[in-house]
Amino acid sequence: MDIVFFIDQQRFMTQDPEQSSAALLRLAGEDPAETTLVLKHGNELTKYADDEIVKLENGMHFVVFHDGPTPVSAFGPERFVQEITELGYSPQLTIGSDKNTYAILSDYEVLLGKFAGRRIDLGFLATADYPISVASAIHVRAEPQLYDTGDSLPGVRNITDSRLGPAWRYWSVNFNWEKGRNARRLMSKVNTVFRNA
């Protein structure tokens, strides 16, 4: 019988109920030497060592924490869209009021934290030199808003108006980005933002 499970929202099937964490990472196209497989169950996260055996069950959801560099062969919004699409999302590019290009993930499900399960639109400034750099923010459109501008707390969170329009909010975020990161790494950082929100 096929077991269906997900790694970073990408659907996989197997008939082998026991596989190593490293084998699952390779199945998802990741290098086990540079990544960690993490089981997401509600708001709980369970990390697996590379040689640890994972007992798969239908509907399990995993995320990948990525710590290694990615070779840079192309730059900019198109590279960002390609990487995000490979993770199972359907990003759309749009131009903000500041004339910059943004990538929008519509109907994004918040995976962690107090807003887990909420469906929102999530936006990123698609920097011209991505993945060398990313903007230090996410843009959130939700009804009702997750946080509004009055919810800013010094040293905790800064919520301001977004260049994407009046329905959007700009959340200032420090991604601690380093040269050569990728979209999987960015989405793991987004998970952390919402976990700590």
C-alpha positions in Angstrom: 0.0 0.0 0.0 1.3 3.4 -0.9 2.2 5.8 1.9 1.7 9.5 1.0 3.9 12.1 2.7 5.1 15.6 2.1 8.5 17.3 2.2 8.3 21.1 2.1 4.7 20.7 0.7 6.0 18.5 -2.2 4.0 15.2 -2.3 5.8 11.9 -2.3 4.7 8.2 -2.3 6.4 5.1 -1.2 5.7 1.5 -0.3 8.6 1.3 2.1 7.4 2.4 5.6 10.9 2.7 7.1 13.5 4.9 5.5 16.5 6.8 6.8 16.4 10.5 7.1 19.2 10.8 4.6 17.3 8.7 2.0 14.3 11.0 2.4 16.4 14.1 2.0 17.9 12.6 -1.2 14.4 11.8 -2.4 13.6 15.5 -2.1 16.8 16.4 -4.0 18.7 17.6 -0.9 22.2 16.8 0.3 22.1 15.2 3.7 25.5 16.7 4.5 24.0 20.2 4.3 20.4 19.7 5.4 18.3 18.3 8.3 15.0 16.6 8.0 12.4 17.8 10.4 8.9 16.3 11.1 6.2 18.9 11.7 3.3 17.7 13.9 1.1 20.6 14.8 3.5 23.2 16.3 6.0 20.6 17.3 9.2 19.9 15.4 11.2 16.7 15.5 14.7 16.7 14.0 16.2 13.5 12.6 19.9 12.5 12.4 21.0 11.4 8.9 21.2 7.7 9.9 18.0 7.8 11.9 15.2 5.6 10.6 11.9 7.4 10.0 8.7 5.3 10.4 6.5 6.8 7.7 2.7 7.2 8.0 0.2 8.6 5.6 -0.1 12.4 5.7 3.2 13.1 7.5 4.6 16.6 6.8 8.3 17.3 6.9 10.3 20.5 6.4 14.0 20.8 5.5 16.4 23.0 7.4 19.1 24.0 4.9 22.4 25.2 6.2 24.7 24.7 3.2 25.6 27.1 0.3 23.9 26.8 -3.1 25.9 27.3 -6.2 24.9 30.6 -7.9 24.3 30.2 -11.6 21.7 32.9 -12.2 20.4 35.9 -10.2 17.2 37.8 -9.6 13.4 37.4 -9.5 13.4 34.6 -12.1 15.8 32.6 -10.0 13.6 33.2 -6.9 10.5 32.1 -8.8 12.1 29.0 -10.1 13.3 27.9 -6.6 10.0 28.7 -4.9 8.1 26.8 -7.7 10.4 23.7 -7.1 9.2 23.7 -3.5 5.6 23.3 -4.6 4.4 26.9 -4.5 3.0 29.0 -7.4 4.6 32.5 -7.1 3.4 35.4 -9.1 5.5 38.5 -9.8 4.1 42.0 -9.4 5.4 45.5 -9.2 4.9 47.5 -6.0 4.3 51.2 -5.7 8.1 51.6 -5.2 8.6 50.2 -8.8 10.3 47.1 -7.3 9.5 43.5 -8.2 7.7 41.3 -5.6 7.0 37.6 -5.6 3.6 36.7 -4.1 2.6 33.4 -2.7 -1.2 33.3 -2.7 -3.1 31.2 -0.2 0.0 30.4 1.8 -0.7 28.3 4.9 1.2 29.5 8.1 2.8 26.3 9.4 4.0 27.3 12.9 3.2 29.5 15.9 0.0 31.2 17.1 -1.2 31.8 13.5 -0.7 28.1 12.4 -3.3 27.1 9.9 -4.2 30.6 8.8 -4.2 31.1 5.0 -2.6 34.4 3.9 -0.9 36.0 0.9 2.8 36.2 1.5 5.1 38.6 -0.4 8.8 39.0 -0.8 10.8 41.7 -2.5 12.5 39.8 -5.3 15.9 41.3 -5.2 17.9 41.8 -8.5 20.8 39.9 -7.1 18.9 37.0 -5.4 20.2 34.7 -3.9 23.1 36.9 -3.0 20.7 39.0 -0.9 17.1 39.1 0.2 15.1 42.0 1.6 14.8 42.1 5.4 11.0 41.8 5.4 8.0 39.8 4.5 4.7 41.3 3.3 1.5 39.9 4.7 -2.1 40.2 3.4 -4.7 38.6 5.7 -8.3 39.1 6.7 -8.3 39.9 9.5 -4.7 41.0 9.6 -2.3 38.8 11.7 -0.7 42.0 13.0 -1.5 45.6 12.1 0.7 48.6 12.4 -0.5 49.3 15.9 0.9 45.9 17.0 4.5 47.0 16.6 6.6 46.4 19.7 10.1 48.0 19.9 12.8 45.3 19.8 10.1 42.6 19.1 8.4 43.4 15.8 8.0 46.3 13.5 4.8 46.3 11.4 4.3 49.1 8.9 2.5 49.8 5.6 3.6 47.8 2.6 4.4 49.1 -0.9 2.1 46.3 -2.2 -1.0 48.3 -1.3 -3.3 49.2 1.6 -4.4 45.6 2.3 -0.8 44.5 2.9 1.5 44.9 6.0 5.3 45.0 6.0 6.9 42.9 8.7 10.5 43.8 9.3 12.6 40.6 9.6 16.3 39.9 10.0 16.9 36.7 7.9 20.7 36.7 8.8 21.2 36.0 5.1 24.5 34.9 3.8 25.7 34.7 0.2 24.6 31.5 -1.6 21.5 30.7 0.3 18.3 29.4 -1.5 14.5 29.5 -1.4 14.3 26.5 0.9 16.5 28.2 3.4 14.3 31.4 3.1 11.1 29.4 3.7 12.7 27.8 6.8 13.4 31.3 8.0 9.8 32.3 7.3 8.7 29.3 9.5 10.9 30.7 12.3 9.3 34.2 11.9 5.8 32.8 12.3 6.9 30.4 15.1 8.1 33.4 17.1 5.4 35.8 16.1 
